[in-house]
Amino acid sequence: MQSALREKLLQLFTQAEGEFVSGQKLSEVLGCSRTAIWKHIEDLRQEGYELEAIRRKGYRIIMKPEKITSNEIQLGLTTNYLGRTIHYEETVTSTQKIAHKLAYEGTPEGTIVVAEEQLAGKGRLDRAWHSPKYTGIWMSIILRPTIPPQQAPQLTLLAAVSVAQAIQEVTSIEPEIKWPNDILVRGKKTVGILTELQAEADRINSVIIGIGINVNQSNEDFPDDLKHKATSLSLEAKKIINRAELIQAILSKLEKRYEEYLRTGFLGIKLMWEAYAISIGKEITASTLKGKISGYAKGITDEGILMLEDKEGLIHYIHSADIEIKSAEEQS
């Protein structure tokens, strides 16, 4: 109830476009006392909103906080269940760790964990993920699909398509996907996706999709060893990106793609993924647990497994690997 009132309050201020809204109008529209309105205003100030109050005129928002709040995400959210339950933290070790705990405790499907900063963010193979404060999107999403555990890797590709589509919609940047879980802009990494399971032998209890996006970092925000291989959406678009708007777009795209997938299977997602794929037809080296394999990326199977053709024409089916794409100069 409190969050619904707060959402309506923010909606009224947004519709007012910087003009004052009287306390009387707020009280009438929200159906609560002037004292309750004042308490909500104070709560918004605690969240970082700058509000002006003038007697006989009312209230108006002067400045919204740079940080992402639950209210900012839910205001204008169009999904049915993704993001309807939000666990927000200023600083965490890892959103994935919190999401695992919440999933185990039975939180509803679609719950998201969002943080402004991760102290121990990680990607695949437990690699560290650099997550500076107030610059990116560090988020975990809890799903509970009724699919066999062996199909869970398909959800990584589904998430990659959804994020790529959302980035394109919000920023007009054209991203590319590098199998299985990286999204690149002009060859530099911008997004990492990590999918983890809570499952039994024959059924999935939950799938936790971790998404890390470099959104508003400047060059100075990247450590020296990452500057040549990582970028941010802001650097590429040459403008500040509204992070809450991008989260809303991701949740909207992901919910649509997820429901299509549960209804009709992986084929539609596969075709969308291939439209964004950077490696198909390129010469690549796949570093697997058994060693390195070089050849040409032929695409992915209907199950989402990478097909690599070596120089002898033998097709290798790659379930998990780090992919290095040879440059145009190296391939010519």
Stockholm file with secondary structure:
# STOCKHOLM 1.0

chainA/1-332         MQSALREKLLQLFTQAEGEFVSGQKLSEVLGCSRTAIWKHIEDLRQEGYELEAIRRKGYRIIMKPEKITSNEIQLGLTTNYLGRTIHYEETVTSTQKIAHKLAYEGTPEGTIVVAEEQLAGKGRLDRAWHSPKYTGIWMSIILRPTIPPQQAPQLTLLAAVSVAQAIQEVTSIEPEIKWPNDILVRGKKTVGILTELQAEADRINSVIIGIGINVNQSNEDFPDDLKHKATSLSLEAKKIINRAELIQAILSKLEKRYEEYLRTGFLGIKLMWEAYAISIGKEITASTLKGKISGYAKGITDEGILMLEDKEGLIHYIHSADIEIKSAEEQS
#=GR chainA/1-332 SS CHHHHHHHHHHHHHHHTTSCBCHHHHHHHHTSCHHHHHHHHHHHHHTTCEEEEETTTEEEEEECCSSCCHHHHHTTCCCSSTTSSEEEEEEESCHHHHHHHHHHTTCCTTCEEEEEEESSCBCGGGCBCCCCTTTSEEEEEEECCCSCGGGTHHHHHHHHHHHHHHHHHHHCCCCEEETTTEEEETTEEEEEEEEEEEECSSCEEEEEEEEEECCSCCGGGSCTTTTTTBCCHHHHHTSCCCHHHHHHHHHHHHHHHHHHHHHHCSHHHHHHHHHHBSSTTSEEEEEETTEEEEEEEEEECTTSCEEEECTTSCEEEESSCEEEECCHHHHC
#=GC SS_cons         CHHHHHHHHHHHHHHHTTSCBCHHHHHHHHTSCHHHHHHHHHHHHHTTCEEEEETTTEEEEEECCSSCCHHHHHTTCCCSSTTSSEEEEEEESCHHHHHHHHHHTTCCTTCEEEEEEESSCBCGGGCBCCCCTTTSEEEEEEECCCSCGGGTHHHHHHHHHHHHHHHHHHHCCCCEEETTTEEEETTEEEEEEEEEEEECSSCEEEEEEEEEECCSCCGGGSCTTTTTTBCCHHHHHTSCCCHHHHHHHHHHHHHHHHHHHHHHCSHHHHHHHHHHBSSTTSEEEEEETTEEEEEEEEEECTTSCEEEECTTSCEEEESSCEEEECCHHHHC
//
